[in-house]
Each structure stands twice: as structure tokens, then as C-alpha cells.
């Protein structure tokens, strides 16, 4: 009789063992969670990078195209979308704006190639046009990526939290700048080692004490416009108490006022007036105005008298329209650009090319419609009109966040009559990037509330 084999049997291969429940329990939810949260995290990082938009290093043939934090954040955002492929669609009322935005990329690049590159434009015009073309493409990618992230129930809330942090950081740095605790040169020491190669960033060396600069760039209009956009969004684009809204608006007004940008101040006041009318905040308008006046009086009676006098004198130029001295520089630039167009009638039809306005003088037009007309011609100006018409209509149909952005956009369009706010010029930094990102979040949010209802809750 054969004896049974009592030796231990060989261990079977791992694949033949029954699956362990815990492996499936954590692996699938983790992947799903990562696919959902990674794009949102990348979007939050992109928005956070707009708290500091000074170039990180001198890399490139011109100071115009030096890389910034938001450039690297754009790459991270695009990779997150490509790897995890979040699924979200654009509402139908945004289709017109999306198509026009894509066409804007094509038409501006064609204008740059034919009117600047092939026509033998100067070195500065070539780099400026390249900067503008790359920025338009970059901001379009940002818009598409934020559309894919989607609104949902959690994404806008998280993004608005990041926006609040960006607004608070800019306010704190600007205040420290104004009080002299943080000199402007401390914001970009790596760019100022050689002033001969610093380009426009060399202006930071000559900023006097008591003049607001902030962490965004060398232009005060950039500071004023971004704070206006974020302040109006935080005050009217969320369901906050009335006191909290007016605190945000009051602090935003102070930064815009002391920035010294008169066109930025006009844009903020127009946006505020439109928002108050839409939300029916008549009583709080009186309270907010009284608080503002008390704060200005307190600043005038304190140790900031010299600063208050200089700032009030500059911003008070808005009330002296009859005095040519208040607008001498702007009027002279506009007259020079118009004279150039009269001497070269073809510019009215075809434009000088994307980035070619410096052919007509040493500066930009300091007026958005004139800038567009001179670089892209009358057809480009008409295209811009239809682009923003589609944008404003889409924003107004996109709930409380969209309507607050529509109000801010309307005010900033008024400011564009004296500055190129919605244009990818170096002095405006990455303003269009954060603007289109917020528009995308409003587009994919829930259109279940309006600014009128939001102002009364």
C-alpha cells in the first residue's frame, strides 16, 4: 500500500491565488480620486501663480519673453488635462465665443507672419509680435483646460478660495510696498543686476518711496485691473454678507486708488456702479461711500499726508477734464498715432501687423480700440467687437459668478479707452490668463443664481 505524500505542497503562483479584496478596495477609488482632483489642483496652482507675475529668470533673447511662474503652471495644467482626461462640455451659449477665440489665434498669427516676419520687421517688433502670439495661444489653452476641469459643486468653491488668497497676498505686498517695508527692488533683485539688459523691469529701481508697486509687474494699470477683477468677483460673485462684500470692495478701492492709475480707478468705479445697480444695494452704497470718505480723511490727518496729497492730486486730474495738462501725454500719443494713419492709409485696412505698432512711434497707443485698429486694421477691430459681444452675452447667462465677471468686464472696457487692458502686451502681464480662467469656471458652473439674487442674500 502506497503511503500518502505528507510533504508540504509547493506554493502556487501569485496569479492563481484568489484576489485580495483590499487591493481592489483602494486601487480603483484612488485612481478615480486622483483623476478627479489632479486637474483641479493644477488649476488652483495656476491661479495661485498670479499672485507673483514677475519673471523668474533672464532666459531668452529679449526681456519681453522672460518666463514667469504662470508659464510653468500652464505646462502643468496642460499635462494634468492630457494625462487624466477629465470630461466636461461647454454650454451651448458659450460656443460662439469659443469659436471666435480659436479664430483669434489663427488670424493674429497670420497677421504676425505676413506683416512682421515676412515683411522684414525690426527686431523689437519681431519679439513683441512673437510674445503676443504665444500669449494668445497660451491663454486659449488655459481657457480650454479650465473648461475640461469643469464647474461641478466643489471646483468653483476651491478656485474662489485660491482667488481670495491671491487677492489677499497682492493686497499685503502692495501695502508693505507703500509703507516702505518692502522696497520694489526686493521683488525682483534677480532682474536688476544689470540694468542695461533689464528692459522695462529697470523701472523698479527708480520707483520713489511711497509709490505703490506690488508683486505683479512694472505697470500700475496691471495692478489696478487685476485687483478690480478679483475684488468685484469676490464681492458679488459669491454669497457673502453685505458687510464682508463692502470690506472687500473698500480694500480693493484703496489699492486701486493709491496705485495712481487713473484709467484703473475709472474702471473700478464703473464696475462698482454697475454691480450696485444690478444688486440693488442702495443703502449699502451710502454706507460704503461714507466709510471710504472717513478712511481718506483719516489718512489725510495722519502721517501719510504727503502721500495722500500726491495721490489725490494725480487722481483728481480725472475731475479736471478741461485742463490739457492732465491728459497731455495721452493726447499727444493719440495724435501721433492718428497722424501716422493719415500718412499711411493702408494701415486702416490691413494694420501694421500683430506686434507692429512700435513702427508708428516709441510706445503703444494707450487706447485699446486704437491699438487694435493700428495692428490689425478695421477688420480686426470689428472682430474684437463681436468677440466681446459674444463673451458678455455668455457671461450674463452663467449665473452669479458669470454676471459678476460681466460687470467687471464692462468696467474694465471703459478703462480700456485709456489703456490696452484686454491686450497681450508686456505691461499687462498675464492678466488675460487669469481672466479667461475665471471665465471658464463661470461657464461650467451652475447657472442657478444671479447677481440680483446674490446681492440680497
C-alpha positions in Angstrom: 0.0 0.0 0.0 1.4 3.3 -1.0 1.8 5.9 1.7 0.4 9.4 1.0 2.8 12.1 0.3 2.9 14.2 3.6 5.4 16.7 2.4 4.2 20.3 2.1 2.9 21.2 -1.3 4.7 23.8 -3.4 3.3 27.3 -3.1 1.1 28.1 -6.1 2.0 31.1 -8.3 0.6 34.5 -7.2 -1.7 34.7 -10.2 -3.5 31.6 -9.1 -4.3 32.9 -5.7 -7.8 34.4 -5.2 -7.8 38.1 -5.5 -7.3 40.0 -2.3 -10.3 42.3 -1.5 -8.3 45.1 -0.2 -6.3 45.5 -3.4 -9.4 46.4 -5.3 -10.8 48.3 -2.4 -8.2 51.1 -2.5 -6.7 50.9 -6.0 -9.8 51.9 -8.1 -11.1 54.7 -5.7 -7.5 56.1 -5.5 -7.2 56.3 -9.3 -10.6 57.8 -9.6 -9.9 60.3 -6.9 -6.5 61.2 -8.5 -8.2 61.7 -11.9 -10.8 64.0 -10.3 -8.5 66.0 -8.1 -5.3 66.4 -10.0 -6.7 68.7 -12.7 -8.4 70.8 -10.0 -5.1 71.0 -8.1 -3.3 72.0 -11.3 -5.9 74.7 -11.9 -5.5 76.0 -8.4 -1.8 76.2 -8.8 -2.2 78.2 -12.0 -4.5 80.7 -10.3 -2.1 81.0 -7.3 0.8 81.8 -9.6 -1.0 85.1 -10.5 0.0 86.4 -7.0 3.5 86.9 -8.3 3.9 87.5 -12.1 7.4 89.0 -12.2 9.8 86.9 -14.4 11.7 84.2 -12.6 14.9 84.4 -14.6 16.6 86.1 -17.6 16.1 83.3 -20.1 15.5 84.3 -23.7 16.7 86.8 -26.3 14.5 89.6 -25.0 13.1 90.8 -21.7 9.6 90.6 -23.3 9.6 86.8 -23.3 11.3 86.0 -20.0 9.4 83.1 -18.3 7.1 83.5 -15.3 5.6 81.2 -12.7 2.3 81.0 -14.6 4.2 79.8 -17.7 5.3 76.7 -15.8 1.9 76.4 -14.2 0.3 76.3 -17.7 2.5 73.4 -18.7 1.5 71.5 -15.5 -2.2 72.3 -16.2 -2.0 71.0 -19.8 -0.2 67.8 -18.7 -2.8 67.2 -16.0 -5.6 67.5 -18.6 -3.8 65.3 -21.1 -3.0 62.5 -18.6 -6.2 62.3 -16.6 -8.6 63.5 -19.4 -11.5 65.0 -17.3 -14.7 65.1 -19.2 -16.7 68.2 -19.3 -18.5 70.1 -22.0 -19.0 73.7 -22.8 -22.6 75.1 -22.5 -24.2 75.9 -25.8 -24.3 79.7 -25.2 -20.5 79.7 -25.0 -20.0 78.1 -28.4 -19.9 81.4 -30.3 -17.1 82.8 -28.0 -15.1 79.6 -28.2 -15.1 79.6 -32.0 -14.2 83.3 -32.1 -11.4 82.8 -29.6 -9.9 80.0 -31.7 -10.2 82.1 -34.8 -8.4 85.0 -33.0 -5.4 82.7 -32.6 -5.3 81.9 -36.3 -5.9 85.5 -37.6 -3.4 87.2 -35.2 -0.7 84.6 -36.1 -1.3 85.1 -39.8 -1.1 88.9 -39.3 2.2 88.5 -37.4 3.8 86.2 -40.1 2.8 88.2 -43.2 3.0 91.8 -41.8 6.0 91.4 -39.4 8.2 88.4 -40.2 7.9 88.2 -44.0 7.8 92.0 -44.4 11.2 92.3 -42.6 10.1 94.0 -39.3 12.6 95.2 -36.8 14.0 93.1 -34.0 11.8 94.6 -31.3 8.7 94.2 -33.5 9.5 90.5 -34.2 9.9 89.8 -30.5 6.8 91.7 -29.5 4.7 90.0 -32.1 6.1 86.6 -31.0 5.3 87.4 -27.4 1.7 88.4 -28.3 1.1 85.3 -30.5 2.5 83.0 -27.8 0.4 84.6 -25.1 -2.8 84.4 -27.0 -2.2 80.7 -27.7 -1.2 80.1 -24.0 -4.3 81.8 -22.7 -6.5 79.9 -25.1 -5.0 76.6 -23.8 -5.7 77.8 -20.3 -9.4 78.5 -21.2 -9.8 75.1 -22.8 -8.1 73.4 -19.8 -10.3 75.1 -17.2 -13.4 74.1 -19.3 -12.3 70.5 -19.0 -11.8 70.9 -15.3 -15.5 71.9 -15.1 -17.6 73.7 -12.6 -19.4 71.0 -10.6 -20.2 71.6 -6.9 -16.6 71.7 -5.5 -14.3 73.1 -8.1 -15.6 76.8 -8.2 -15.6 76.9 -4.4 -12.0 75.7 -4.2 -10.9 78.1 -7.0 -12.6 81.0 -5.4 -10.7 80.2 -2.2 -7.4 80.4 -4.2 -8.6 83.7 -5.7 -9.2 85.0 -2.2 -5.7 84.1 -1.2 -4.2 85.7 -4.3 -6.2 88.9 -3.7 -5.1 89.0 0.0 -1.4 88.3 -0.9 -1.4 91.1 -3.5 -3.0 93.5 -1.0 -0.5 92.6 1.7 2.6 93.0 -0.5 1.2 96.3 -2.0 0.6 97.7 1.5 4.1 96.7 2.6 5.4 98.3 -0.6 3.6 101.5 0.2 4.7 101.7 3.8 8.3 101.2 2.8 8.7 97.8 4.5 9.3 96.1 1.2 11.1 98.2 -1.5 10.2 97.5 -5.1 13.7 96.3 -5.9 13.3 93.5 -3.4 10.6 92.0 -5.5 12.9 91.3 -8.5 16.6 91.5 -7.5 17.5 88.8 -10.0 16.3 91.0 -12.9 18.1 94.2 -11.8 21.8 93.0 -11.6 22.4 94.6 -15.0 20.1 97.5 -15.8 21.2 97.6 -19.4 19.6 94.2 -20.0 16.6 94.6 -17.7 14.3 96.2 -20.2 11.2 97.8 -18.7 11.9 96.0 -15.4 14.6 98.6 -14.8 11.8 101.0 -13.8 11.6 99.2 -10.4 14.9 100.9 -9.5 13.5 104.4 -9.9 10.2 103.9 -8.1 10.2 106.5 -5.3 9.2 105.8 -1.7 5.5 105.8 -1.1 4.5 104.8 -4.6 2.6 101.5 -4.8 4.2 98.8 -7.0 3.1 95.3 -5.8 4.2 91.8 -6.9 2.6 91.8 -10.4 4.8 93.9 -12.7 6.1 97.3 -13.6 2.8 98.8 -14.6 0.3 100.3 -12.2 -2.6 99.7 -14.6 -2.0 95.9 -14.3 -2.2 96.1 -10.6 -5.4 98.2 -10.7 -7.2 95.9 -13.3 -6.3 92.6 -11.6 -7.4 93.9 -8.2 -10.6 95.2 -9.7 -11.4 91.9 -11.4 -10.7 89.8 -8.2 -12.4 92.3 -5.9 -15.6 92.5 -7.8 -15.7 88.7 -8.2 -15.2 88.1 -4.5 -17.7 90.7 -3.5 -20.5 90.0 -6.0 -19.7 86.5 -7.3 -20.2 84.7 -4.0 -22.9 84.6 -1.4 -21.3 86.7 1.3 -22.8 89.0 3.9 -23.2 92.6 2.9 -20.6 93.8 5.4 -18.0 91.4 4.0 -18.7 92.5 0.5 -18.1 96.1 1.3 -15.0 95.4 3.3 -13.6 93.6 0.2 -14.7 96.5 -2.1 -13.3 99.1 0.2 -9.9 97.5 0.4 -9.9 97.0 -3.3 -10.7 100.6 -3.8 -7.8 101.7 -1.6 -5.3 99.6 -3.6 -6.7 100.8 -7.0 -6.7 104.4 -5.7 -3.2 104.5 -4.3 -1.8 102.7 -7.4 -2.0 106.0 -9.2 -3.7 104.5 -12.3 -6.4 106.9 -13.3 -7.8 104.6 -16.0 -7.8 101.8 -13.5 -9.7 103.9 -11.0 -12.3 104.8 -13.6 -12.7 101.1 -14.5 -13.2 100.1 -10.8 -15.8 102.9 -10.2 -17.7 101.9 -13.4 -17.7 98.2 -12.4 -18.8 99.1 -8.9 -21.6 101.3 -10.1 -22.9 98.6 -12.4 -22.7 95.9 -9.7 -24.5 98.1 -7.2 -27.3 98.9 -9.6 -27.7 95.3 -10.6 -27.8 94.1 -7.0 -30.0 96.9 -5.7 -27.6 97.9 -2.9 -28.7 101.4 -2.5 -28.4 101.6 1.3 -25.0 99.9 1.4 -23.8 102.2 -1.3 -24.3 105.1 1.1 -22.6 103.2 3.9 -19.7 102.2 1.8 -19.2 105.7 0.5 -19.3 107.1 4.0 -16.7 104.6 5.2 -14.4 105.4 2.2 -14.6 109.1 2.9 -13.8 108.6 6.6 -10.8 106.4 5.7 -9.5 109.0 3.3 -9.9 111.8 5.9 -8.1 109.6 8.4 -5.2 109.1 6.0 -5.0 112.8 5.3 -4.8 113.7 9.0 -2.2 111.0 9.8 1.5 110.8 8.9 0.6 109.9 5.3 -0.2 113.5 4.4 2.5 113.8 1.7 1.5 110.6 0.0 -2.2 111.4 0.3 -1.7 114.8 -1.3 0.3 113.5 -4.2 -2.2 110.6 -4.9 -5.3 112.8 -4.5 -3.6 115.4 -6.8 -3.0 112.8 -9.5 -6.3 111.0 -9.3 -8.0 114.4 -9.0 -6.9 115.0 -12.6 -10.0 112.9 -13.6 -12.1 115.8 -12.5 -10.1 118.4 -14.4 -11.0 117.4 -17.9 -10.7 120.9 -19.2 -7.1 121.1 -18.2 -4.9 119.8 -21.1 -2.0 119.3 -18.6 -3.9 116.4 -17.0 -4.0 114.4 -20.3 -1.1 115.9 -22.2 0.8 112.6 -22.6 -2.2 110.5 -23.7 -3.5 113.1 -26.1 0.0 113.5 -27.7 0.3 109.7 -28.2 -3.2 109.5 -29.7 -2.4 112.5 -32.1 0.8 110.9 -33.2 -0.9 107.5 -34.0 -3.7 109.2 -35.9 -1.3 111.3 -37.8 0.6 108.2 -38.8 -2.6 106.6 -40.0 -3.4 109.6 -42.1 0.0 109.5 -43.8 -0.3 105.7 -44.3 -4.0 104.9 -45.3 -3.2 101.2 -45.8 -2.8 100.8 -42.1 -6.6 101.5 -41.6 -7.4 98.4 -43.8 -4.6 95.9 -43.1 -2.9 97.2 -39.9 0.8 97.3 -39.1 0.8 93.6 -38.1 0.5 91.8 -34.8 3.1 93.5 -32.6 4.0 96.2 -35.1 2.6 99.3 -33.5 6.0 100.5 -32.4 6.7 101.2 -36.1 4.4 104.2 -35.6 6.1 105.5 -32.5 8.1 104.6 -29.4 5.0 103.4 -27.3 1.7 101.6 -27.5 -1.5 103.5 -28.4 -2.7 103.7 -24.7 -6.2 103.1 -26.1 -7.5 99.6 -26.8 -9.6 100.4 -29.9 -6.8 102.4 -31.4 -4.2 99.7 -30.6 -6.3 97.0 -32.3 -7.1 99.3 -35.3 -3.4 100.1 -35.9 -2.1 96.5 -35.6 -5.0 94.5 -37.2 -6.9 97.1 -39.2 -10.6 97.8 -39.4 -11.5 94.1 -39.8 -9.6 93.3 -36.6 -11.5 96.0 -34.7 -14.8 94.5 -35.9 -13.7 91.1 -34.9 -12.8 92.3 -31.4 -16.3 93.8 -31.1 -18.0 90.6 -32.0 -15.7 88.6 -29.7 -16.5 90.7 -26.6 -20.2 90.8 -27.6 -20.3 87.0 -27.5 -18.3 87.0 -24.3 -20.6 89.4 -22.4 -23.7 87.6 -23.5 -22.3 84.2 -22.4 -21.2 85.6 -19.1 -24.5 87.1 -18.3 -26.2 83.7 -18.8 -23.7 81.9 -16.5 -25.1 82.5 -13.0 -23.9 84.7 -10.2 -20.2 84.2 -11.0 -20.6 84.9 -14.7 -22.7 88.1 -14.1 -20.1 89.5 -11.6 -17.4 88.9 -14.3 -19.6 90.6 -16.9 -19.9 93.6 -14.6 -16.1 93.7 -14.0 -15.5 93.3 -17.8 -17.8 96.2 -18.6 -16.0 98.5 -16.2 -12.6 97.4 -17.5 -13.7 98.0 -21.1 -14.3 101.6 -20.0 -10.8 101.7 -18.6 -9.6 100.4 -22.0 -10.3 103.7 -23.6 -7.1 104.9 -22.0 -5.1 101.7 -21.7 -4.8 98.3 -23.5 -6.4 96.2 -20.8 -7.6 93.3 -22.8 -4.5 93.0 -25.0 -1.4 90.7 -24.6 1.2 93.5 -24.2 4.1 93.0 -21.8 2.9 95.7 -19.4 -0.4 93.8 -18.7 1.5 90.7 -17.8 -0.7 87.6 -17.5 -4.0 89.5 -16.8 -5.7 87.8 -19.8 -4.7 84.4 -18.4 -6.4 84.7 -15.1 -9.3 86.5 -16.7 -10.0 83.6 -19.2 -9.5 81.0 -16.5 -12.2 82.7 -14.3 -14.5 83.0 -17.4 -14.1 79.2 -18.0 -15.0 78.4 -14.4 -18.1 80.6 -14.7 -19.0 78.9 -18.0 -19.1 75.5 -16.4 -20.7 76.5 -13.2 -24.3 76.1 -12.2 -26.4 79.0 -13.7 -28.9 78.8 -10.8 -28.4 82.3 -9.3 -28.0 85.8 -10.4 -26.1 88.8 -9.2 -29.5 90.4 -8.3 -30.4 87.5 -6.0 -26.8 87.3 -4.7 -26.9 90.9 -3.6 -29.9 90.4 -1.3 -28.8 87.2 0.4 
